[in-house]
Structure formats: structure tokens, C-alpha cells
Amino acid sequence: MPAVFFITHPDVVIDANIPVSDWPLSEHGRARMRALARVGWIKVVHSVFASSERKARDGAEILAEGLGLPGYRVVDGLGENDRSATGYLPSEEFEATVDAFFAQPEISIRGWETASAAQARIIRAVEEVLQRAPSGDDLAIVGHGGTGTLLYCHLANLPISRRHDQPATNGGNWFVFDRASRRLLHAGWRSIDA
């Protein structure tokens, strides 16, 4: 029963002067990904995919290397919801905007991609991953909290809601679903640190 592990990138270096999509993992985030690669349950993974954003690519590279894999593959549609209309926002302003993004999924909040559009995109991208990966492989997808939550809501047959968001741990959380049935194998998010 091959499975798909959706893992959100952990801690990043926040820099208001560079595009959010170019933020790298911080040293703490890199250490968390190296530790994940040594955990027993992740050893079943034989293919790693990532969004094109630097923080996800950093995480995928560390994970693939730690698992002894030859590399990882990028799928552009796995990216975070498009927030380029605002770019960096200070924490309080960002959190309020994210709340509105999830609360009004059909409306573009401050020029952001709508939650409904981002959900449709992440679903398509995951289907592309499943088509590209060898059929018997357990997979890891290193992605993002917002689109990960939208994917989780879809897989759990739940309406879009921020109450299904990953815990506030600076990222580094995961859920797993059965590759064939697309059924979640447990409820809720788990920390890569557990």
C-alpha cells in the first residue's frame, strides 16, 4: 500500500527585501530536515518532490540526500498560494490576511490567489506527482502550509477552513495518505520533530 507523505518546509530566513518564494531554510530548519531524514518511518520513501520555491527545494534536497536518493523533482503547481500582490507582510497583518483567505475561499484577498483556485491547483499538482512517480513508490512531497491545508481539507472531504491548518511550529509538519485511494491514513497534522 504505497503512501504519500506531505511535509511542510520548516523554519525559513525571513527577509522583507527578497521575494517570499526565494526565502531559504534557516539553519534550524535545515537541522530539522536532517533529523527527519534519520527517522524510521520516512525510510520507506523512494521518490521526493517539491514545489519550485527555494524553502521547499532546500527541504527536499536535504531529505533526498539523507535518504540516499539521487535527487528530487520539482513540480511548479505545488507552490504556496500566490501572495505576490502583497509580498512580505508583518506577522500580525499576515495572519489577519491568511484568516480572511481561508474564511472567504472564493474571494481574492488583497490580490492573493483565491483559496479555491489554490486548492484546485494543488490537487492537480499532486495528481501530476502521482502520475510521474514510479507506481510502487512511497513518496514525499515537500510543500507549504497554506496549500497543504487546502489539500488536507480536500482529502478529508472538509470545507476549506483554517481550523485544519498545521500547528504553529514554524512549519515542519506532515500528514500521509494512501496513494491508490487518496484516503488519509490518520487525522490531523504531525510534527517532523515527534
C-alpha positions as CSV (number, residue, x, y, z in Angstrom):
1,M,0.0,0.0,0.0
2,P,2.2,2.9,-1.2
3,A,1.7,6.1,0.7
4,V,2.3,9.8,0.1
5,F,3.8,12.0,2.9
6,F,3.0,15.7,2.5
7,I,5.6,17.6,4.5
8,T,5.7,21.3,5.0
9,H,9.0,23.0,4.9
10,P,10.3,24.1,8.4
11,D,11.8,27.4,9.6
12,V,12.9,29.9,7.0
13,V,15.1,33.0,6.9
14,I,12.6,35.8,6.6
15,D,13.9,38.8,4.6
16,A,11.5,41.5,3.6
17,N,13.9,42.6,0.9
18,I,13.7,39.4,-1.2
19,P,10.6,37.7,-2.7
20,V,9.0,35.2,-0.3
21,S,9.4,32.4,-2.9
22,D,13.2,32.9,-2.6
23,W,13.5,32.6,1.2
24,P,15.8,29.7,2.2
25,L,15.5,27.4,5.1
26,S,17.2,28.7,8.2
27,E,19.9,26.7,9.9
28,H,17.3,25.5,12.4
29,G,15.0,24.4,9.6
30,R,17.9,22.6,7.8
31,A,18.7,20.8,11.1
32,R,15.1,19.7,11.5
33,M,15.0,18.3,7.9
34,R,18.3,16.4,8.5
35,A,16.8,14.9,11.7
36,L,13.7,13.9,9.8
37,A,15.8,12.0,7.2
38,R,17.1,9.8,10.1
39,V,13.6,8.9,11.4
40,G,12.5,5.3,10.8
41,W,9.1,6.0,9.2
42,I,10.5,8.2,6.4
43,K,12.9,5.5,5.3
44,V,10.1,3.9,3.1
45,V,10.2,7.0,0.8
46,H,11.8,6.3,-2.6
47,S,10.8,9.5,-4.5
48,V,10.8,13.1,-3.3
49,F,9.0,16.0,-5.0
50,A,9.0,19.7,-4.1
51,S,7.5,23.0,-5.2
52,S,9.7,25.4,-7.1
53,E,10.1,27.7,-4.1
54,R,13.5,27.8,-2.5
55,K,12.5,26.7,1.0
56,A,10.7,23.6,-0.3
57,R,13.6,22.8,-2.6
58,D,16.1,23.2,0.3
59,G,14.0,20.7,2.3
60,A,13.6,18.2,-0.5
61,E,17.3,18.3,-1.2
62,I,18.2,17.6,2.4
63,L,15.6,14.8,2.6
64,A,16.6,13.1,-0.6
65,E,20.3,13.3,0.3
66,G,19.6,11.9,3.8
67,L,17.6,9.0,2.3
68,G,20.4,8.2,-0.2
69,L,18.2,9.1,-3.2
70,P,19.7,10.6,-6.4
71,G,17.7,13.8,-6.0
72,Y,14.2,15.2,-6.1
73,R,11.8,16.5,-8.7
74,V,10.2,19.9,-8.9
75,V,6.5,20.4,-9.8
76,D,5.6,24.1,-10.1
77,G,2.0,23.6,-9.1
78,L,3.0,22.5,-5.6
79,G,3.8,26.1,-4.7
80,E,2.2,28.1,-1.9
81,N,-0.8,30.3,-2.6
82,D,0.3,33.2,-4.8
83,R,0.8,36.1,-2.4
84,S,2.9,38.2,-4.8
85,A,0.4,41.0,-4.8
86,T,1.5,42.0,-1.3
87,G,4.8,40.2,-0.9
88,Y,6.1,40.2,2.7
89,L,3.7,41.3,5.3
90,P,4.5,41.9,9.0
91,S,3.3,39.0,11.2
92,E,0.0,40.4,12.5
93,E,-1.0,41.7,9.1
94,F,0.0,38.4,7.5
95,E,-2.0,36.4,10.0
96,A,-5.2,38.5,9.5
97,T,-4.8,38.2,5.7
98,V,-4.4,34.4,6.0
99,D,-7.5,34.3,8.2
100,A,-9.5,36.1,5.5
101,F,-8.0,33.9,2.7
102,F,-9.4,30.8,4.4
103,A,-12.7,32.4,5.5
104,Q,-13.6,33.6,2.0
105,P,-12.2,31.0,-0.3
106,E,-13.9,32.4,-3.5
107,I,-12.6,35.9,-3.0
108,S,-9.1,37.3,-3.7
109,I,-7.9,38.8,-0.5
110,R,-5.6,41.8,-1.2
111,G,-4.9,40.4,-4.7
112,W,-3.9,37.0,-3.5
113,E,-4.8,33.8,-5.4
114,T,-8.1,32.6,-4.0
115,A,-8.2,29.6,-1.7
116,S,-10.5,27.8,-4.1
117,A,-8.1,28.3,-7.0
118,A,-5.1,27.4,-4.9
119,Q,-6.8,24.2,-3.8
120,A,-7.7,23.2,-7.4
121,R,-4.0,23.9,-8.3
122,I,-2.5,21.8,-5.5
123,I,-4.9,18.9,-6.3
124,R,-3.8,18.9,-9.9
125,A,-0.2,19.1,-9.0
126,V,-0.4,16.2,-6.6
127,E,-2.1,14.2,-9.3
128,E,0.8,15.1,-11.6
129,V,3.2,13.8,-9.0
130,L,1.3,10.6,-8.7
131,Q,1.5,10.1,-12.5
132,R,5.2,10.9,-12.7
133,A,6.4,8.7,-9.8
134,P,7.1,5.0,-10.2
135,S,3.9,3.2,-9.4
136,G,5.1,1.2,-6.3
137,D,7.0,4.0,-4.6
138,D,6.1,5.7,-1.3
139,L,6.5,9.4,-2.0
140,A,7.3,12.5,-0.1
141,I,6.2,16.0,-1.2
142,V,7.9,18.9,0.4
143,G,5.5,21.8,0.2
144,H,3.8,24.6,2.1
145,G,1.4,25.2,5.0
146,G,-1.4,27.0,3.1
147,T,-1.7,24.8,0.1
148,G,-1.0,21.8,2.3
149,T,-4.0,22.7,4.4
150,L,-6.1,23.1,1.3
151,L,-5.0,19.6,0.1
152,Y,-5.7,18.2,3.6
153,C,-9.3,19.7,3.5
154,H,-9.9,18.1,0.1
155,L,-8.6,14.7,1.1
156,A,-10.6,14.8,4.4
157,N,-13.7,15.9,2.4
158,L,-13.9,19.0,4.6
159,P,-14.8,22.6,3.6
160,I,-11.9,25.0,3.3
161,S,-11.1,26.3,6.8
162,R,-8.1,27.5,8.7
163,R,-9.0,25.4,11.7
164,H,-7.5,22.4,9.7
165,D,-4.2,24.4,9.3
166,Q,-0.9,22.9,10.5
167,P,0.2,23.6,14.1
168,A,2.0,26.9,14.8
169,T,5.5,25.3,14.9
170,N,7.2,27.3,12.1
171,G,6.3,24.6,9.6
172,G,7.8,21.1,9.6
173,N,4.5,19.2,9.9
174,W,3.1,16.3,7.8
175,F,0.2,14.1,7.0
176,V,0.0,10.9,5.0
177,F,-2.5,9.5,2.5
178,D,-2.8,6.2,0.6
179,R,-1.5,6.6,-2.9
180,A,-4.2,4.5,-4.6
181,S,-7.4,5.5,-2.7
182,R,-6.3,9.1,-1.8
183,R,-7.6,8.3,1.7
184,L,-5.9,10.0,4.7
185,L,-4.2,7.4,6.9
186,H,-4.6,9.4,10.1
187,A,-6.4,12.5,11.2
188,G,-4.7,15.8,11.5
189,W,-1.1,17.0,11.2
190,R,2.0,15.5,12.9
191,S,5.3,17.2,13.7
192,I,8.5,16.1,11.9
193,D,10.1,16.5,15.4
194,A,7.9,13.9,17.1
